[in-house]
Amino acid sequence: MGFADQILTPLASLPTLSPEPANMTAQAHAPVKIGSVALESPFALAPMAGMTDTAFRRLVKRRGGCGLVVTEMVSSEGLVRRIDRTLEYAEYTDEERPVSIQIFGGDPAKMAEAAQIVEGMGADVVDVNMGCPVPKIAKHQAGCSLMRMPEQAASVVRAMTRAVSIPVTVKMRSGWDETHVNALDVAGLMQDAGAAAVAVHGRTAAQSYSGRSDWDLIDEVARSLSIPVLGSGDCVAPEDLVGRLRETAIAGVLVGRGALRNPWIFEQARALGQGSAARPVTEQERGQFLLAYIDMLLSEGTDEAEGFRHTATVDRKAGPARRGVRSRERWVLNKLRALGSWYTKGFDNGSRLRVAMNHTKSLDELRNIIRDFFFVTAESIEMTPTSALDHSAGSRDAGAADQLSPDFGLLTSSSTRPCPDSSRARLSSRRRGTSPSGSRNMPGA
Ligand SMILES: Cc1cc2nc3c(=O)[nH]c(=O)nc-3n(C[C@H](O)[C@H](O)[C@H](O)COP(=O)(O)O)c2cc1C
């Protein structure tokens, strides 16, 4: 069982908040302002290492309804030392604005210097990771370790706010473990140290992803601070986002895994919040999203207008634009496998799609698998039965239903009809796949 499966299993079985669209109309929610940065929506894409790269963030923004995107966490040490790979994680494009770059580290001076680099890159916000439970990070007094040293955490934020003029924000967990649930105290200290906003994932580091995010605690933190508080955890359906916003004192919601499964979740939540119905997403749109992601990753840094991409000012030889063709293809395959491990959850036959994605060795084949799964319509099967079937190694077993499981809150419109049994048989005869590998996939806060 891979990391994704481990942390998704409990999530998949979570009940979502009961949708009451009629009551979800916008009771004029105050616009969110993080320092001087105004968000046009209270729903934000959470930082996710290995997942929320610039291409993914752009694709999410294009779907609409997302007020802020946060990069994957970036090492302050790597930024200060101008390490290529680290700088690459911090790159973003104008289209993503407002964009927050999340950094981690425990040394106030280095974090201040890293914040200056982030500001120099033109980012709108710099965020401090105080939630990562991974020992590799935590042992360096970074990530969630900082919650065990509140004074040190405050020194970090104070040093950063003195060093930059962009807003400094903090993302934390509820605490280190069940005997040290101190988000309320730490959040107050962060506000006093100059933080412009705080985000709270309502689990302890010890919990990792087990149990439920404690929204009562998140609400308590939000009520106790004068700066905006964003809540995080287990919002997997658009109704969850709107419900949390309505029922608690938070200013906004950070969405992680729900967005990896359903990048339309922000747009759907916005519609619900405005009293409209959430637009169902077609199968083709879901397929098109993956194909666009492949194309964008392939052309990362190669065909963008000058000035479009924001990088740190340093001469670099590595990075996506500098990868050889074969290593770039491998990188793209691994990125798609990593996203696929989330994106395919909740589909009928999604596990088979996942296996097919994990087995494929070429991008051409991957594209065919995606097309066959999402685009082979009943019409095309009826019109060209032989070719459609010949193409169907990756076809979707839609026999059970075309809809994504309602547990996931993924609204889809049924634009395909069941594939013939023979295509289903072919897909099921595929060998079991391997878990996604090769791409950076580190659980964070
Ligand atoms: C694959 C993955 C990577 C993550 N990486 C980060 C990270 O780099 N920084 C961070 O603050 N949180 C990170 N998180 C935590 C999320 O931002 C979020 O707080 C958490 O997943 C709970 O929200 P969710 O239930 O909406 O996913 C990560 C989560 C996942 C699933």
The ligand as an SDF file (V2000), in Angstrom:
LIG
                    3D

 31 33  0  0  0  0  0  0  0  0999 V2000
    0.8340   14.6220   -0.6700 C   0  0  0  0  0  0  0  0  0  0  0  0
    0.7210   15.7060    0.3420 C   0  0  0  0  0  0  0  0  0  0  0  0
    1.7470   16.5980    0.4970 C   0  0  0  0  0  0  0  0  0  0  0  0
    1.6480   17.6300    1.4340 C   0  0  0  0  0  0  0  0  0  0  0  0
    2.6590   18.5490    1.5330 N   0  0  0  0  0  0  0  0  0  0  0  0
    2.5190   19.6200    2.3570 C   0  0  0  0  0  0  0  0  0  0  0  0
    3.4960   20.6520    2.3780 C   0  0  0  0  0  0  0  0  0  0  0  0
    4.4700   20.6370    1.6260 O   0  0  0  0  0  0  0  0  0  0  0  0
    3.3210   21.6760    3.2580 N   0  0  0  0  0  0  0  0  0  0  0  0
    2.2470   21.7490    4.1080 C   0  0  0  0  0  0  0  0  0  0  0  0
    2.1230   22.7020    4.8740 O   0  0  0  0  0  0  0  0  0  0  0  0
    1.2950   20.7890    4.0730 N   0  0  0  0  0  0  0  0  0  0  0  0
    1.3970   19.7420    3.2320 C   0  0  0  0  0  0  0  0  0  0  0  0
    0.4170   18.7860    3.1770 N   0  0  0  0  0  0  0  0  0  0  0  0
   -0.7770   18.9410    4.0460 C   0  0  0  0  0  0  0  0  0  0  0  0
   -1.9120   19.6490    3.3040 C   0  0  0  0  0  0  0  0  0  0  0  0
   -1.5510   20.9620    2.9700 O   0  0  0  0  0  0  0  0  0  0  0  0
   -3.2100   19.6470    4.1350 C   0  0  0  0  0  0  0  0  0  0  0  0
   -3.0490   20.4680    5.2640 O   0  0  0  0  0  0  0  0  0  0  0  0
   -3.6210   18.2620    4.5970 C   0  0  0  0  0  0  0  0  0  0  0  0
   -3.5260   17.3390    3.5390 O   0  0  0  0  0  0  0  0  0  0  0  0
   -5.0550   18.2560    5.1240 C   0  0  0  0  0  0  0  0  0  0  0  0
   -5.9410   18.7700    4.1680 O   0  0  0  0  0  0  0  0  0  0  0  0
   -6.8030   17.8450    3.1610 P   0  0  0  0  0  0  0  0  0  0  0  0
   -7.6150   16.9030    3.9870 O   0  0  0  0  0  0  0  0  0  0  0  0
   -7.6240   18.8640    2.4090 O   0  0  0  0  0  0  0  0  0  0  0  0
   -5.8540   17.0980    2.2930 O   0  0  0  0  0  0  0  0  0  0  0  0
    0.5040   17.7420    2.2690 C   0  0  0  0  0  0  0  0  0  0  0  0
   -0.5260   16.8150    2.1130 C   0  0  0  0  0  0  0  0  0  0  0  0
   -0.4330   15.8170    1.1720 C   0  0  0  0  0  0  0  0  0  0  0  0
   -1.5880   14.8660    1.0230 C   0  0  0  0  0  0  0  0  0  0  0  0
  1  2  1  0
  2  3  1  0
  2 30  2  0
  3  4  2  0
  4  5  1  0
  4 28  1  0
  5  6  2  0
  6  7  1  0
  6 13  1  0
  7  8  2  0
  7  9  1  0
  9 10  1  0
 10 11  2  0
 10 12  1  0
 12 13  2  0
 13 14  1  0
 14 15  1  0
 14 28  1  0
 15 16  1  0
 16 17  1  0
 16 18  1  0
 18 19  1  0
 18 20  1  0
 20 21  1  0
 20 22  1  0
 22 23  1  0
 23 24  1  0
 24 25  2  0
 24 26  1  0
 24 27  1  0
 28 29  2  0
 29 30  1  0
 30 31  1  0
M  END
$$$$
